[in-house]
Amino acid sequence: MRGHAVRSGPALPGAQRGDRAPGTPAQRRRRARRADLLIKGETPSERDSDRAQVRGGVGRWCNAVGWRLFLPGSWDDAKNPGDALLAEAIRRRRAKAGIPDEVRHRERWRLALDMLDETREDWELPDLPVVADAGYGDATGFREGLTERGLPYAVAVKGSTTCYPGDAVPERPPYSGQGRPPNPAYPQPHTTLRALTLAAGRQAARTVTWRHGSKATRDNPHAAMRSRFLALRVRPANRTIRRGVDGSLPDCWLLAEWPPGAAEPTRLLAVHPARRHPTA
């Protein structure tokens, strides 16, 4: 399968620990982190889950094509303009670590979009679907950035994400004739992705086999990798999501994995564009 994949986690395994290690949050004993851009053509393995990565490609191969050091706000003196002493201490720490002045704090999802732009515009690589973990998928700006670039995606999201059902329609309240006319709004309160999947129930799930692995068993002689999934049209909702002229929120598919025997879905994915059923 061709595509880019984005993952988060500690990188730079050989980096020094402590709050004076470049890119390490102050006052916390953690490793520095980075964002990596790779070209890859098979499903990311669990051994790769310790990095923040963007991947893409075709075939059974993987090549790193770029890196970005994620710099926390505690390493950016411009983020502390009201505290002169703290800002000066950060500048000394940056100078000792050799961090260029133009390298500033930038969210990981923005770094991922930057690297995707580089591969598409500067290197003229083809546009491919994007998959990402919830560290990126929960960022509204990341999802909107992919949509603006015309990149289809399947990104993990949390069950607590607020939303409306896909068939929800905003309504314009009656105008009293005084003041500014009210804007269209959804008449019902929002819910969550978890609540919608539970309301749909396990009976709405269907068994899907997405590929065959290498570990065959007596019960699974063809090593089929399968699980049960349900798909719902949803409209993620928060104050930062841009609405249409009619007040509507953009919709997408919610793909929920609900394994047999599980009390509720174990994984949620937001899939865009919403024209095709994701389990088809």
CORKANOR-V988654 format. One record per residue. N is the residue number from 1. RES is the residue in one letter. PSI is psi in degrees with one decimal (999 if undefined). OMEGA is omega in whole degrees, 0 to 359 (999 if undefined). D_LAST is the distance of its C-alpha to the last C-alpha in Angstrom with 2 decimals. Layout:
BEGIN
N;RES;PSI;OMEGA;D_LAST
N;RES;PSI;OMEGA;D_LAST
END
This chain:
BEGIN
1;M;131.8;178;15.78
2;R;139.6;177;17.72
3;G;164.5;173;18.30
4;H;149.0;175;20.93
5;A;138.4;181;21.31
6;V;129.3;178;23.82
7;R;157.5;180;25.68
8;S;159.1;177;28.85
9;G;173.9;179;31.84
10;P;134.8;174;35.40
11;A;-162.3;178;36.04
12;L;61.9;185;39.38
13;P;-22.2;180;40.22
14;G;5.9;184;43.75
15;A;150.6;178;44.49
16;Q;143.0;176;47.45
17;R;162.5;178;46.90
18;G;162.0;187;48.74
19;D;-2.0;176;48.88
20;R;0.4;174;50.65
21;A;132.1;183;47.96
22;P;129.2;177;46.29
23;G;4.3;180;43.09
24;T;131.9;179;43.73
25;P;137.6;181;43.87
26;A;146.6;176;47.49
27;Q;17.8;180;48.95
28;R;135.0;180;46.03
29;R;77.0;181;46.05
30;R;160.4;178;42.73
31;R;155.7;174;41.71
32;A;156.8;183;41.08
33;R;160.5;179;37.51
34;R;168.3;171;35.87
35;A;130.5;182;32.69
36;D;143.2;174;31.73
37;L;119.1;180;29.77
38;L;156.0;171;28.41
39;I;124.2;187;26.49
40;K;149.5;183;24.25
41;G;18.4;174;21.62
42;E;165.9;184;20.38
43;T;131.7;181;19.19
44;P;139.1;180;22.26
45;S;163.6;182;24.38
46;E;-27.6;181;26.17
47;R;-15.5;180;29.47
48;D;4.4;188;28.52
49;S;3.2;182;28.02
50;D;21.3;181;31.63
51;R;158.7;169;31.20
52;A;113.3;192;29.97
53;Q;150.9;166;28.04
54;V;127.0;185;25.97
55;R;160.9;174;24.37
56;G;171.7;174;22.60
57;G;-160.1;183;22.74
58;V;145.8;179;21.74
59;G;-179.0;182;22.88
60;R;70.3;179;24.55
61;W;164.0;182;27.05
62;C;127.9;179;27.89
63;N;134.9;174;30.66
64;A;131.9;181;32.09
65;V;0.2;178;32.84
66;G;157.5;178;34.22
67;W;152.2;172;35.37
68;R;128.7;174;36.37
69;L;122.7;176;38.74
70;F;119.2;182;37.69
71;L;113.4;179;40.95
72;P;163.0;179;41.26
73;G;-24.3;179;43.23
74;S;-9.2;176;46.11
75;W;14.6;181;46.61
76;D;106.8;182;46.76
77;D;-25.0;179;50.16
78;A;-17.0;179;48.89
79;K;-4.4;182;46.94
80;N;56.7;184;50.28
81;P;-20.9;183;52.53
82;G;-2.9;181;54.40
83;D;95.5;185;55.62
84;A;-40.1;181;57.85
85;L;-43.1;179;58.69
86;L;-42.7;180;55.08
87;A;-39.9;179;54.08
88;E;-38.5;178;57.00
89;A;-38.6;178;56.10
90;I;-39.7;179;52.54
91;R;-41.0;178;54.00
92;R;-40.6;180;56.28
93;R;-39.8;178;53.46
94;R;-43.7;181;51.33
95;A;-41.0;180;54.34
96;K;-34.1;180;55.08
97;A;-9.2;179;51.50
98;G;30.1;180;51.56
99;I;122.7;180;48.64
100;P;150.0;184;48.86
101;D;-28.8;182;49.58
102;E;-11.3;179;46.52
103;V;113.6;184;44.15
104;R;172.0;177;43.35
105;H;131.7;177;41.02
106;R;131.0;184;37.50
107;E;150.9;182;34.46
108;R;-37.5;182;32.06
109;W;-30.5;175;29.17
110;R;-38.3;176;31.53
111;L;-40.3;179;32.42
112;A;-44.3;178;28.79
113;L;-38.5;178;28.45
114;D;-44.6;183;31.81
115;M;-34.9;175;30.73
116;L;-41.1;178;27.49
117;D;-39.2;181;29.75
118;E;-44.4;181;32.15
119;T;-32.6;183;29.70
120;R;-40.1;187;28.30
121;E;-50.4;184;31.65
122;D;-37.2;184;34.39
123;W;-7.9;177;32.72
124;E;36.9;174;30.42
125;L;153.8;184;27.46
126;P;154.5;175;24.10
127;D;130.0;182;21.83
128;L;157.5;176;19.04
129;P;153.1;182;16.45
130;V;133.1;171;18.33
131;V;148.3;184;17.84
132;A;157.2;175;20.73
133;D;177.6;186;22.30
134;A;-19.8;177;23.55
135;G;-26.7;176;26.84
136;Y;-41.6;185;25.25
137;G;-28.9;179;22.25
138;D;-8.9;179;24.75
139;A;112.3;180;26.80
140;T;-41.1;181;26.23
141;G;-33.8;179;27.98
142;F;-47.1;180;25.64
143;R;-43.3;179;22.47
144;E;-35.9;178;24.44
145;G;-40.0;177;25.81
146;L;-40.6;179;22.45
147;T;-43.9;179;21.51
148;E;-30.9;180;24.94
149;R;-1.8;180;24.44
150;G;25.1;181;21.19
151;L;120.0;174;19.41
152;P;151.3;183;15.79
153;Y;159.7;170;15.77
154;A;102.4;187;14.48
155;V;142.0;179;17.77
156;A;142.4;178;19.09
157;V;160.4;180;20.92
158;K;150.6;179;23.41
159;G;-21.0;180;23.17
160;S;-3.5;179;26.35
161;T;129.1;181;24.88
162;T;149.7;184;25.90
163;C;173.6;169;23.61
164;Y;155.6;173;23.25
165;P;155.8;183;20.50
166;G;-27.2;182;18.35
167;D;5.6;178;20.30
168;A;140.2;183;23.63
169;V;128.3;178;26.03
170;P;150.6;179;29.22
171;E;149.1;178;32.51
172;R;119.5;179;35.84
173;P;153.8;178;38.70
174;P;142.0;180;41.82
175;Y;127.2;182;44.24
176;S;-12.5;182;47.75
177;G;-5.5;180;49.35
178;Q;139.3;177;50.61
179;G;-160.2;183;49.32
180;R;135.1;179;45.98
181;P;140.7;181;43.27
182;P;148.6;178;40.56
183;N;153.9;176;37.17
184;P;144.9;180;34.02
185;A;157.1;177;32.59
186;Y;128.4;184;30.12
187;P;-26.9;182;32.24
188;Q;149.7;177;30.64
189;P;153.9;179;30.98
190;H;163.1;177;28.12
191;T;-159.4;178;26.45
192;T;161.2;178;24.64
193;L;-39.6;179;21.11
194;R;-44.2;181;22.32
195;A;-38.1;180;23.79
196;L;-41.2;180;20.68
197;T;-39.4;178;18.62
198;L;-36.1;178;21.63
199;A;-35.0;178;22.01
200;A;-35.6;176;18.51
201;G;157.8;182;19.48
202;R;-21.7;181;18.12
203;Q;-17.5;179;17.39
204;A;-8.1;182;14.40
205;A;153.5;177;12.75
206;R;150.3;181;10.61
207;T;131.2;181;11.23
208;V;130.8;172;9.12
209;T;119.2;185;11.04
210;W;-22.6;174;10.83
211;R;175.1;178;14.09
212;H;132.3;180;17.44
213;G;-156.7;184;20.54
214;S;-7.1;183;24.21
215;K;89.1;179;25.57
216;A;148.0;177;25.28
217;T;173.8;179;26.90
218;R;-39.8;180;28.18
219;D;-19.0;181;25.43
220;N;72.5;188;22.74
221;P;-23.0;181;24.22
222;H;8.2;178;21.33
223;A;39.0;180;21.01
224;A;131.2;176;17.32
225;M;107.5;186;16.24
226;R;158.8;175;14.17
227;S;-178.3;179;14.25
228;R;135.6;183;13.09
229;F;149.6;169;11.15
230;L;148.6;183;11.21
231;A;131.1;180;10.16
232;L;142.4;172;12.99
233;R;129.4;182;14.26
234;V;164.5;176;17.54
235;R;95.3;177;20.51
236;P;141.5;187;22.30
237;A;125.5;165;26.00
238;N;176.0;187;29.18
239;R;-20.2;184;32.25
240;T;-12.7;180;31.31
241;I;128.4;181;28.03
242;R;134.4;181;28.94
243;R;159.6;176;28.49
244;G;174.2;179;28.29
245;V;-32.4;180;31.44
246;D;6.4;179;30.52
247;G;1.7;183;30.18
248;S;147.0;174;26.39
249;L;145.9;178;24.54
250;P;144.7;181;21.51
251;D;163.7;177;18.17
252;C;173.1;173;15.16
253;W;139.7;168;12.27
254;L;115.8;179;13.69
255;L;115.6;184;11.67
256;A;125.6;175;14.12
257;E;123.3;182;14.66
258;W;85.9;184;16.73
259;P;151.1;176;18.15
260;P;132.9;179;19.87
261;G;-13.6;180;23.39
262;A;143.6;181;22.95
263;A;-25.4;180;24.62
264;E;169.3;180;22.14
265;P;143.7;181;19.23
266;T;-14.0;181;20.44
267;R;136.4;179;18.38
268;L;135.2;179;17.10
269;L;135.1;170;15.32
270;A;123.8;185;15.54
271;V;128.9;180;12.84
272;H;142.6;6;14.08
273;P;165.4;188;13.80
274;A;16.3;184;12.34
275;R;-34.2;186;11.36
276;R;140.0;178;7.59
277;H;126.1;187;5.47
278;P;-17.5;179;5.60
279;T;3.2;182;3.82
280;A;999;999;0.00
END
